[in-house]
Amino acid sequence: MTLNIPFENTYARLPAPMHLAQRPIPVKAPSLVAFNADLAAELGLTGTDDPQLAAYLAGNSIPDGAEPLAQLYAGHQFGHFNPQLGDGRAVLLGEVVDINGIRRDIQLKGSGQTPYSRRGDGRAWLGPVLREYVVSEAMHALGVPTTRALAAVRTGQEVIRERPLPGAVLTRVAQSHIRVGTFQVFAAQRDVDSLRRLYEYTVARHYPYAKDPGDLLQMVMDQQAELIAHWMSFGFIHGVMNTDNCTLSGETIDYGPCAFMDRFDPEARYSSIDRHGRYSYSAQADIIVWNMAQLATSLVLLMPDTDAAVDQFTNQINAMPYLIRAKWLARFAAKIGISNPAPEDSDLIGDLLNLMHHGQADFTNTFRALSRDTARDQFADRPAFDAWRARWQDRIEAEADPETVMLGSNPAFIPRNHRMEQMISAATSGDDALFHRLNRVLADPFADQPGSEDLQAPPQPAEIVRATFCGT
């Protein structure tokens, strides 16, 4: 049976400044590493037993109904504005409406050069492809809005980074690939017609109840505030929160140098290119406000009264930290068993985090142990923890079922950095066993899984990962 993807494309109908037609560049010898059959069924794909499946997912063959294109966008990268970026190593094949009625993009990442490649080779090597596959699917299982991984394919040819490495292509699925940077590129060009078309398209696709650009801004801010609070509740550090990596749909996108914390440190950062901690764990709440201010700066061009719009948007942006704080409080209160937090619960949570920081406690394991009320062993200063625990026990006496709330908020398993590095190293040598094992375990992260305890363990000193790297 031939692979059938029920494409129903709309972005391709937008005018040419927003994208360029671009076919993927074929690779030497595509072979499937992984195919997400559950996601394929959700997307309505059929014929996935096609022997040419790897060829389709590497870009060697184009499925019927696809209209491959590269999208244009700009972006602030570490605070510096680049007026034109675009899909330099990705091709959007097209869109499908899934079985839940949600429109989704299907994109090939690592599929070769495009007009936006800026002297890059347009390719991806195997390590970052497998990292994104594992982490994006783990984030989905954790309940975090995210792009998804449909497939990973080896290309049978090398890419050159610091040394020759095996090449790969990721098939990524997203509610859309519209970014803050997509708005910025037209705002920077003062191309108000394209900016308005993009606004109207985004409203129709994602926010049909938005009445004007101010409504759209607020709805995106709400989504992003929830996303950041969700990230932080799992100790996740994106690592490269540029405006071109910030979606209007509120999904996590681009997992290049991402990491989950082991020991809790509010200033933790892993990305090798984040030399000054701009995108550190604790900075993420501030950076998303900054990113939303860049979106507001673009949208203000669509408002009839610019001065009034600047005042309105400024007030909205200034209120965002309070919105994030409320969502953060709800997420972290649930992690200690509180369903309906009061403002004063922030002190209880903050005191626990301070104990964890000074005692170098493991973030994930401490909260999971707290769910079982066995967290004392995680702390070097046990009398200090005992004093905190007494306050906590007094607070949760009024809660109906704190253990269930905690077990549903504190995973047993996350994609640990050292395990990810071990997985990539093995796969680079042709051994995919750990990759598949991680995917199986991380698909059910809140469940105790006997026999998988090694994947819960923090790294030994020699295993600690101190830096993560972008695939480019």
C-alpha positions as CSV (number, residue, x, y, z in Angstrom):
1,M,0.0,0.0,0.0
2,T,1.3,3.5,-0.9
3,L,1.7,6.1,1.9
4,N,-1.2,8.4,1.9
5,I,-1.1,11.7,3.8
6,P,-4.5,13.6,3.6
7,F,-3.0,17.0,2.9
8,E,-5.2,20.0,3.1
9,N,-2.8,22.9,2.7
10,T,-3.5,26.6,3.6
11,Y,-0.2,28.2,4.3
12,A,0.8,27.5,0.7
13,R,-2.1,29.7,-0.4
14,L,-0.5,32.8,1.3
15,P,1.4,35.2,-1.0
16,A,5.0,34.5,-2.0
17,P,6.7,36.9,0.5
18,M,5.8,34.5,3.3
19,H,7.4,31.4,1.7
20,L,9.2,30.0,-1.2
21,A,8.5,26.7,-3.0
22,Q,11.3,24.3,-2.1
23,R,11.6,20.6,-2.6
24,P,13.7,18.6,-0.1
25,I,17.1,17.5,-1.5
26,P,17.4,13.7,-1.8
27,V,19.8,11.7,0.3
28,K,22.0,8.8,-0.4
29,A,20.5,5.8,1.4
30,P,17.5,6.6,3.7
31,S,16.8,4.1,6.5
32,L,14.2,4.4,9.2
33,V,15.3,4.7,12.8
34,A,11.9,5.3,14.3
35,F,8.3,5.9,13.1
36,N,5.6,7.1,15.5
37,A,2.7,4.9,14.5
38,D,0.4,6.3,17.2
39,L,0.9,9.8,15.9
40,A,0.5,8.7,12.3
41,A,-2.9,7.2,13.1
42,E,-3.8,10.5,14.9
43,L,-2.9,12.4,11.8
44,G,-5.0,10.1,9.6
45,L,-2.0,8.7,7.6
46,T,-2.6,5.4,5.9
47,G,-0.3,3.0,3.9
48,T,2.5,3.4,6.5
49,D,3.7,-0.1,5.7
50,D,4.9,1.2,2.4
51,P,8.4,-0.1,1.8
52,Q,9.3,3.4,0.5
53,L,8.3,5.0,3.8
54,A,11.9,6.0,4.7
55,A,12.3,7.6,1.2
56,Y,9.2,9.7,1.8
57,L,10.4,10.8,5.3
58,A,13.8,11.6,4.1
59,G,12.6,13.8,1.2
60,N,13.6,11.5,-1.6
61,S,10.0,11.0,-2.7
62,I,7.2,13.6,-2.4
63,P,3.9,12.3,-1.2
64,D,0.8,13.1,-3.3
65,G,-0.8,16.4,-2.3
66,A,2.3,17.9,-0.7
67,E,3.3,21.4,-1.6
68,P,6.8,21.7,-0.1
69,L,8.0,25.1,0.9
70,A,10.4,27.0,3.1
71,Q,8.9,29.6,5.4
72,L,10.3,33.1,5.9
73,Y,10.8,34.7,9.3
74,A,13.2,37.0,11.2
75,G,14.2,36.9,14.8
76,H,16.1,38.2,17.8
77,Q,18.9,35.8,18.5
78,F,20.4,36.3,22.0
79,G,18.9,39.8,21.9
80,H,20.4,40.7,18.5
81,F,17.9,41.2,15.6
82,N,18.5,39.3,12.4
83,P,16.0,40.8,9.8
84,Q,15.8,37.6,7.7
85,L,16.2,34.0,8.8
86,G,13.7,31.5,7.5
87,D,13.8,27.7,7.1
88,G,17.4,27.1,6.3
89,R,17.3,23.4,6.8
90,A,13.6,22.5,6.9
91,V,10.8,22.1,4.4
92,L,7.1,22.2,5.2
93,L,5.5,19.4,3.2
94,G,2.0,20.5,4.0
95,E,-0.9,20.3,6.5
96,V,-3.4,17.7,7.6
97,V,-6.5,18.0,9.8
98,D,-6.1,15.3,12.3
99,I,-8.8,13.0,13.8
100,N,-9.5,15.6,16.5
101,G,-10.1,18.3,13.9
102,I,-6.8,20.1,14.6
103,R,-4.8,21.4,11.7
104,R,-1.2,20.2,11.9
105,D,2.0,20.9,9.9
106,I,4.2,18.1,8.7
107,Q,7.8,19.3,8.2
108,L,11.1,17.7,7.3
109,K,14.0,19.0,9.3
110,G,17.5,18.5,8.0
111,S,16.2,18.1,4.4
112,G,18.9,20.2,2.6
113,Q,19.7,23.7,1.6
114,T,17.0,26.4,0.9
115,P,17.3,30.0,-0.1
116,Y,17.4,30.8,3.6
117,S,20.3,28.6,4.5
118,R,22.9,31.4,4.8
119,R,25.8,29.3,3.7
120,G,24.7,26.4,5.9
121,D,24.5,22.9,4.5
122,G,20.8,22.5,5.4
123,R,21.4,19.2,7.0
124,A,21.1,17.7,10.5
125,W,23.3,15.1,12.1
126,L,21.9,12.1,13.9
127,G,22.4,13.3,17.5
128,P,20.2,16.3,17.5
129,V,17.5,14.5,15.5
130,L,17.3,11.8,18.1
131,R,17.5,14.3,20.9
132,E,14.5,16.2,19.5
133,Y,12.6,13.0,18.9
134,V,13.0,11.8,22.5
135,V,12.5,15.1,24.2
136,S,9.6,16.3,22.2
137,E,7.8,13.0,22.7
138,A,8.7,13.0,26.4
139,M,7.3,16.6,26.7
140,H,4.1,15.4,25.1
141,A,3.8,12.6,27.6
142,L,4.4,15.1,30.4
143,G,1.4,17.1,29.1
144,V,3.5,20.1,27.9
145,P,2.4,21.7,24.6
146,T,5.0,20.7,22.1
147,T,5.8,19.9,18.5
148,R,5.8,16.1,18.0
149,A,8.2,13.7,16.3
150,L,6.7,11.5,13.5
151,A,9.9,9.9,12.3
152,A,13.7,9.9,12.4
153,V,15.6,8.7,9.3
154,R,19.3,8.1,8.8
155,T,20.4,9.5,5.4
156,G,23.3,7.2,4.7
157,Q,25.6,10.2,4.2
158,E,27.8,12.2,6.5
159,V,27.5,15.9,7.5
160,I,30.5,17.9,8.6
161,R,30.4,19.6,12.0
162,E,33.5,19.5,14.1
163,R,34.1,16.1,12.5
164,P,32.2,13.9,10.0
165,L,28.9,12.7,11.6
166,P,26.0,10.5,10.4
167,G,23.2,12.5,8.8
168,A,19.5,12.3,9.6
169,V,16.2,13.9,8.9
170,L,13.4,14.5,11.5
171,T,9.8,14.6,10.5
172,R,8.2,17.2,12.8
173,V,4.6,17.8,13.5
174,A,3.3,21.2,14.8
175,Q,0.0,23.0,15.1
176,S,1.8,25.5,13.0
177,H,5.3,26.9,12.5
178,I,4.2,30.5,12.8
179,R,6.7,32.3,15.1
180,V,7.1,35.7,16.7
181,G,9.8,36.1,14.1
182,T,7.3,35.5,11.3
183,F,5.6,38.7,12.4
184,Q,8.9,40.5,12.9
185,V,10.1,40.0,9.4
186,F,7.2,41.9,7.9
187,A,7.1,44.5,10.6
188,A,10.8,45.2,10.0
189,Q,10.1,45.7,6.3
190,R,7.1,47.8,7.1
191,D,5.2,45.4,4.8
192,V,1.8,46.1,6.4
193,D,-0.1,44.2,3.8
194,S,1.8,41.0,4.4
195,L,1.7,41.6,8.2
196,R,-2.1,41.9,8.0
197,R,-2.5,38.8,5.9
198,L,-0.4,36.9,8.4
199,Y,-2.4,38.3,11.3
200,E,-5.7,37.3,9.7
201,Y,-4.3,33.8,8.9
202,T,-3.1,33.3,12.4
203,V,-6.4,34.4,14.0
204,A,-8.3,32.1,11.7
205,R,-6.0,29.1,12.4
206,H,-5.4,29.5,16.1
207,Y,-7.5,32.2,17.8
208,P,-10.8,32.6,16.0
209,Y,-12.3,34.5,18.9
210,A,-9.6,37.3,18.7
211,K,-11.4,40.5,17.7
212,D,-8.2,42.6,17.1
213,P,-4.4,42.5,17.4
214,G,-4.7,43.4,21.1
215,D,-6.8,40.3,21.7
216,L,-4.4,38.1,19.7
217,L,-1.5,39.5,21.8
218,Q,-3.3,38.7,25.0
219,M,-4.2,35.1,23.9
220,V,-0.6,34.4,22.9
221,M,0.6,35.8,26.1
222,D,-1.7,33.5,28.1
223,Q,-0.5,30.5,26.2
224,Q,3.1,31.4,26.6
225,A,2.8,32.1,30.3
226,E,1.2,28.7,30.8
227,L,4.0,27.1,28.8
228,I,6.8,28.7,30.7
229,A,5.3,27.7,34.1
230,H,4.9,24.2,32.8
231,W,8.5,24.0,31.6
232,M,9.8,25.3,35.0
233,S,7.7,22.8,36.9
234,F,9.7,20.0,35.3
235,G,13.1,21.7,35.5
236,F,13.2,22.1,31.8
237,I,15.6,24.7,30.2
238,H,14.9,25.5,26.6
239,G,18.4,26.9,26.0
240,V,17.7,29.1,23.0
241,M,14.5,31.2,23.5
242,N,15.0,33.4,20.5
243,T,11.9,35.0,19.0
244,D,12.2,32.7,16.0
245,N,11.8,29.8,18.4
246,C,8.7,31.2,20.0
247,T,5.4,29.9,18.4
248,L,2.1,31.7,18.2
249,S,0.4,28.4,18.9
250,G,2.0,28.1,22.3
251,E,3.9,24.9,21.5
252,T,7.5,24.2,22.5
253,I,9.6,24.2,19.4
254,D,13.3,23.6,18.5
255,Y,15.0,21.4,21.1
256,G,18.6,22.1,20.1
257,P,20.6,22.7,23.3
258,C,17.7,22.0,25.7
259,A,18.2,20.2,29.0
260,F,16.4,19.1,32.2
261,M,18.1,20.0,35.4
262,D,19.5,17.4,37.7
263,R,20.5,19.3,40.9
264,F,18.2,22.3,41.4
265,D,19.9,25.5,40.6
266,P,17.8,28.6,39.6
267,E,20.7,29.9,37.5
268,A,21.3,26.6,35.7
269,R,22.1,26.8,32.0
270,Y,23.5,24.1,29.7
271,S,23.5,25.6,26.2
272,S,27.1,26.1,25.0
273,I,26.1,29.3,23.1
274,D,24.4,30.9,26.1
275,R,27.6,32.2,27.6
276,H,25.9,34.8,29.8
277,G,22.9,32.9,31.0
278,R,20.3,34.9,29.0
279,Y,18.2,31.7,28.7
280,S,19.0,30.2,32.1
281,Y,16.3,28.3,34.1
282,S,15.2,31.3,36.2
283,A,15.5,33.8,33.3
284,Q,12.9,32.1,31.1
285,A,10.0,33.9,32.8
286,D,11.6,37.2,32.0
287,I,12.6,36.3,28.5
288,I,9.1,35.3,27.5
289,V,7.9,38.7,28.5
290,W,10.6,40.2,26.4
291,N,9.6,38.0,23.4
292,M,6.0,39.1,23.8
293,A,7.1,42.7,23.7
294,Q,8.7,42.0,20.3
295,L,5.4,40.6,19.1
296,A,3.5,43.6,20.4
297,T,6.0,45.9,18.6
298,S,5.1,44.1,15.4
299,L,1.3,44.1,16.0
300,V,1.1,47.8,16.8
301,L,1.6,48.5,13.1
302,L,-1.9,47.0,12.5
303,M,-3.7,49.3,14.9
304,P,-5.5,52.4,13.7
305,D,-4.3,54.6,16.6
306,T,-0.6,53.9,17.1
307,D,-0.2,56.0,20.3
308,A,-3.2,54.4,22.0
309,A,-2.1,51.0,20.9
310,V,1.4,51.5,22.4
311,D,-0.2,52.4,25.7
312,Q,-2.6,49.4,25.6
313,F,0.1,46.9,24.6
314,T,2.5,48.3,27.2
315,N,-0.1,47.7,29.9
316,Q,-0.6,44.2,28.7
317,I,3.1,43.4,28.6
318,N,3.6,44.9,32.1
319,A,0.9,42.7,33.5
320,M,2.4,39.5,32.1
321,P,4.9,38.8,34.9
322,Y,1.9,38.6,37.3
323,L,0.2,36.2,35.0
324,I,3.3,34.0,34.8
325,R,3.6,34.1,38.6
326,A,0.0,32.9,39.1
327,K,0.5,30.0,36.7
328,W,3.9,29.2,38.3
329,L,2.2,29.1,41.7
330,A,-0.6,26.8,40.4
331,R,2.0,24.4,38.9
332,F,4.4,24.3,41.9
333,A,1.6,24.2,44.5
334,A,0.3,21.0,42.8
335,K,3.9,19.6,43.1
336,I,3.5,19.8,46.9
337,G,-0.1,18.6,46.9
338,I,-2.0,21.9,47.0
339,S,-4.9,22.1,44.6
340,N,-6.1,25.6,45.2
341,P,-3.1,27.7,46.3
342,A,-3.2,30.9,48.2
343,P,-0.6,33.7,47.7
344,E,1.2,32.8,50.9
345,D,1.9,29.3,49.6
346,S,4.6,31.0,47.5
347,D,6.7,31.2,50.7
348,L,6.3,27.5,51.4
349,I,7.3,26.6,47.9
350,G,10.2,29.1,47.8
351,D,11.6,27.8,51.1
352,L,11.6,24.2,49.7
353,L,13.4,25.3,46.6
354,N,16.0,27.2,48.7
355,L,16.6,24.0,50.7
356,M,17.0,22.1,47.5
357,H,19.4,24.6,46.0
358,H,21.7,24.9,49.0
359,G,21.6,21.1,49.5
360,Q,22.1,20.4,45.8
361,A,19.1,18.1,45.8
362,D,17.9,16.5,42.6
363,F,14.9,18.4,41.2
364,T,12.9,15.6,39.8
365,N,13.7,12.9,42.4
366,T,13.1,15.3,45.4
367,F,9.6,16.2,44.2
368,R,8.8,12.6,43.3
369,A,10.0,11.4,46.8
370,L,7.8,14.2,48.4
371,S,4.9,12.6,46.6
372,R,5.6,9.4,48.7
373,D,6.7,11.5,51.7
374,T,10.2,9.9,51.5
375,A,12.1,13.1,50.5
376,R,14.2,13.4,53.7
377,D,17.0,11.4,52.3
378,Q,17.4,13.9,49.4
379,F,18.6,16.6,51.8
380,A,22.0,17.1,53.4
381,D,20.5,19.4,56.1
382,R,17.8,17.0,57.3
383,P,16.8,19.0,60.4
384,A,16.1,22.0,58.1
385,F,13.9,19.8,55.9
386,D,12.1,18.4,59.0
387,A,11.2,21.9,60.0
388,W,9.9,22.6,56.5
389,R,8.0,19.3,56.4
390,A,6.2,20.2,59.6
391,R,4.9,23.4,58.0
392,W,4.0,21.5,54.8
393,Q,2.1,18.8,56.7
394,D,0.0,21.5,58.5
395,R,-0.8,23.1,55.2
396,I,-1.9,20.0,53.3
397,E,-4.2,18.7,56.1
398,A,-7.1,20.5,54.5
399,E,-6.4,19.0,51.0
400,A,-8.6,16.2,49.9
401,D,-6.0,14.0,48.2
402,P,-2.6,15.6,48.1
403,E,-0.8,12.4,47.2
404,T,-2.8,12.0,44.0
405,V,-2.2,15.6,43.1
406,M,1.5,15.2,43.6
407,L,1.9,12.0,41.8
408,G,0.1,13.6,38.8
409,S,2.5,16.6,38.9
410,N,5.8,15.0,39.7
411,P,7.2,12.6,37.1
412,A,9.3,9.6,38.0
413,F,11.2,9.9,34.6
414,I,12.6,12.7,32.6
415,P,15.1,12.7,29.7
416,R,18.2,12.9,31.8
417,N,21.1,14.7,30.1
418,H,23.7,12.0,30.7
419,R,21.3,9.3,29.4
420,M,20.7,11.4,26.3
421,E,24.4,11.7,25.7
422,Q,24.8,7.9,26.2
423,M,22.0,7.4,23.7
424,I,23.5,9.7,21.1
425,S,26.9,8.1,21.5
426,A,25.5,4.6,21.0
427,A,23.3,5.6,18.1
428,T,26.3,7.3,16.4
429,S,27.9,3.8,16.5
430,G,24.8,2.1,15.1
431,D,23.2,1.0,18.4
432,D,19.7,2.3,18.8
433,A,18.7,0.2,21.8
434,L,18.9,3.0,24.4
435,F,17.0,5.3,22.0
436,H,14.1,2.9,21.8
437,R,14.2,2.1,25.6
438,L,14.1,5.8,26.5
439,N,11.1,6.3,24.2
440,R,9.3,3.4,25.9
441,V,9.9,4.5,29.4
442,L,9.4,8.2,28.8
443,A,6.0,7.6,27.2
444,D,4.6,6.9,30.7
445,P,6.6,9.3,32.9
446,F,4.3,9.5,35.9
447,A,4.2,5.7,36.5
448,D,6.6,3.6,38.6
449,Q,8.3,1.2,36.2
450,P,10.1,-1.6,37.9
451,G,13.3,-2.4,36.1
452,S,13.8,1.2,34.9
453,E,15.2,2.6,38.1
454,D,18.6,3.3,36.4
455,L,16.9,5.9,34.2
456,Q,15.8,7.7,37.4
457,A,19.3,8.0,38.9
458,P,21.1,11.3,38.7
459,P,24.5,11.2,37.0
460,Q,27.6,10.1,38.7
461,P,30.3,12.8,38.9
462,A,32.0,11.5,35.7
463,E,28.6,11.5,33.9
464,I,27.6,15.1,34.5
465,V,26.7,16.9,31.3
466,R,27.9,20.5,31.6
467,A,27.1,21.7,28.1
468,T,24.6,20.9,25.4
469,F,24.9,21.9,21.8
470,C,22.8,23.0,18.8
471,G,22.6,20.7,15.8
472,T,24.0,23.4,13.6
